[in-house]
């Protein structure tokens, strides 16, 4: 087992600054090459504290702000334009980056694409619901309307 310090959020594993133990192959082949984690050392305590401070400054400060933001996001659907063929089938799929860009374009806040969770791949035009994690305790469900470009 390898002991690592997470530098980015990894779904199902932890938040930045967490110290986790994972299998060697997962660490060597996935986490470390993608800069999602660094090897743990005894002198890394200052790194862990710096990562945690940076994470707190980026997070939405209070739970009330996150709830208010969730209410404003879920109030209006977001429109994503994509290339579609006859019958409404898309050439490709709508990605989390597309949704994050559409939220910003609609006048909403800047949302990290890694915080957006799509249930199943969006490969057709229509109305869909996706979830955005705004705070560890608050997630917003927003409507996404996919239209042909």
Phi, psi and omega in degrees: 000139180256139178258122186231160172250121179287134177256343176224164177288132175238118183300130179083356182240312179164183182259164176302136181096349179282144175260121184232157173246123180229169178293150185303316182296320179296320179291311186289323187262340185238300189291310184289315179298330180269009179057034176271343181206160174233153179298144180278136174225165180295328182276007185273002180300322178292325176296318180297315179296321179294319179295318180294320178296318179295322179295318180294325180288331179278330182293157174292128192300311186236161179294324180295319178297319179295320178294320178295319178294321178297319179295319180290325179291319183282350181289325183233138179286158180254137181256127178241124177265132181218155178291127182226150177265187178296143181087001176084009179277131183279151170272093186105211181214160175279128183259171177294329178293322177298317181292318178298319177294322179292324178295316179294320180293331180279003179095007179276182181285164174287121184246133178289131183295338179284347179269355182266132179241119177258128181299295177237160181301138178264106184236008178224164175283156180140194181256134181224162177240130177235162182245139177238124177276110181266331186207157179304335182253354185232128171228143183252137174262122180241152177271136178238121178255117181263122180240155178289139181278000000 
